[in-house]
C-alpha cells in the first residue's frame, strides 16, 4: 500500500519516518452499530519493535480509527487482494457498514457481460469488469442435474437472468449474494389452452422493481411468429418474487411489441417496448412498419400504458409515408435512469435521444456519436449499444457483431470524436451495469 495514504493521517512528529503497521492478525477492527465506524472500545495491538522511537524521530502506533479511514480510501480493486492479508481484514471488507461507507466514496461504474456456455469451454457465463477492462468477478454456470447449456438472457438491477436447457427455464442470479432463483416454467392459468403448442413460442423476460414497494417483478413474454400478413401470437405474464411466486396472465397490448436485441428495457418499474405497428396495404405486397412507436407496461398496476411517439416522429406532425423505412436502426437503452432511444441515422452517425417529459412526449438529443468502423473496416455488421454517460461527458459503448457476439467495449470522447478500446468481448449476448460496490460482490477475481 502506498505510504502516502498513511503519512497524511499521522501527526507531524510521526511523518519523519514511516513504518509498517503491526501484523494484521493482531489488529482488531470491528464496526459499530452506527455509522459503520470501529467501536470506541476497540484497541490496537501493541506496536512491533520496528515502530518504537529511534534516533530519527518518534513513531506512534496507528489508531484503529485512522486505519479504518485509510482502508475506506483504498480502491475496491485493491481490497480484492487485501482480503487475503488476514481474517480480521477479510471480515472488515465483508461488513455491511464498511461496504456502505466505502461505496459512498467510490461510486465506480461496473460493466456486466453475459455469455453462452455453448460457445465457451470454461463454463463462464458472466464477467463483471471495471472501465479499465479489469475483470473483478467471474460467474460460472450453475451445476445441477438439469444439464444443458446456459446462456444469459438479460441483465438488470444487479441480477442476471439466464436460461438453461430450454428458453423457458429462466433463472435469476443475484450478483451480490450468489443466490439463484429458478422461475416456474409452466404457463399461467389464463394461458393454459396454449400449453400444447408452447414449444413453438420463443420466451423473453425482463426484471423490474416497483419503486413504491420495492417488490421485484418479472415480466415474461412468449411470442409465436405467423405468416407475413398475420398478427403474431403474444402472451404476457407477470411474476412477483415472493414466497408464493406464480405466473399471472395479462392482456396483450393493442399492437404487437418487439423482442429483438435491445428493443425493450425496464426503468423504474416500467417496461418499455417498441410497438410493432404496421401500415396495411390494400393489395398484396410488402408491409411497412411505423418506426419509433413505444408502448409501456406498468409493473405496479400490471397493465399497459399509452403508446407514444419516439423522437423522430415527434419532431413534427408528418404523414406516415415520411418515416416508413426498412433500414433505419432504432434501439432502446436505460442511461443514467432515463429512457433513451438510440437512432443510428447512417453507418457512421448515431444520436442518443433522452425522454425528458413522459406526459408531453418531450425528447432531447443530448449526444451525437461519430461511429468508428470495426477493426475489419465494416460498419454495417456492428450493433452499438450505449450503457452509460460518465460525468465528464464520455459515453461507454458496446460494439458487437450482429449474431456473432463478438466485439469491443469502448469509451467515446465527444471532444475528440474518437473511441478508446477498453476490452474485447467474445460470445457476448447480453450486457448491463452493476450498480453496487465491488466489495458487495460474492467474491473477487483477478
HELIX and SHEET records of a PDB file:
HELIX    1   1 UNK A    4  UNK A    7  1                                   4    
HELIX    2   2 UNK A   12  UNK A   14  5                                   3    
HELIX    3   3 UNK A   24  UNK A   26  5                                   3    
HELIX    4   4 UNK A   49  UNK A   51  5                                   3    
HELIX    5   5 UNK A   64  UNK A   73  1                                  10    
HELIX    6   6 UNK A   76  UNK A   82  1                                   7    
HELIX    7   7 UNK A   87  UNK A   94  1                                   8    
HELIX    8   8 UNK A   96  UNK A  105  1                                  10    
HELIX    9   9 UNK A  117  UNK A  119  5                                   3    
HELIX   10  10 UNK A  189  UNK A  200  5                                  12    
HELIX   11  11 UNK A  311  UNK A  314  1                                   4    
HELIX   12  12 UNK A  320  UNK A  323  5                                   4    
HELIX   13  13 UNK A  438  UNK A  440  5                                   3    
SHEET    1   A 4 UNK A 135  UNK A 140  0                                        
SHEET    2   A 4 UNK A 124  UNK A 129 -1                                        
SHEET    3   A 4 UNK A 110  UNK A 115 -1                                        
SHEET    4   A 4 UNK A 428  UNK A 434 -1                                        
SHEET    1   B 4 UNK A 150  UNK A 156  0                                        
SHEET    2   B 4 UNK A 159  UNK A 164 -1                                        
SHEET    3   B 4 UNK A 170  UNK A 174 -1                                        
SHEET    4   B 4 UNK A 180  UNK A 182 -1                                        
SHEET    1   C 4 UNK A 202  UNK A 209  0                                        
SHEET    2   C 4 UNK A 216  UNK A 224 -1                                        
SHEET    3   C 4 UNK A 233  UNK A 240 -1                                        
SHEET    4   C 4 UNK A 248  UNK A 250 -1                                        
SHEET    1   D 4 UNK A 264  UNK A 267  0                                        
SHEET    2   D 4 UNK A 270  UNK A 274 -1                                        
SHEET    3   D 4 UNK A 293  UNK A 298 -1                                        
SHEET    4   D 4 UNK A 303  UNK A 309 -1                                        
SHEET    1   E 2 UNK A 277  UNK A 279  0                                        
SHEET    2   E 2 UNK A 288  UNK A 290 -1                                        
SHEET    1   F 4 UNK A 329  UNK A 335  0                                        
SHEET    2   F 4 UNK A 338  UNK A 346 -1                                        
SHEET    3   F 4 UNK A 349  UNK A 357 -1                                        
SHEET    4   F 4 UNK A 362  UNK A 370 -1                                        
SHEET    1   G 4 UNK A 382  UNK A 389  0                                        
SHEET    2   G 4 UNK A 395  UNK A 401 -1                                        
SHEET    3   G 4 UNK A 407  UNK A 413 -1                                        
SHEET    4   G 4 UNK A 418  UNK A 425 -1                                        
END                                                                             
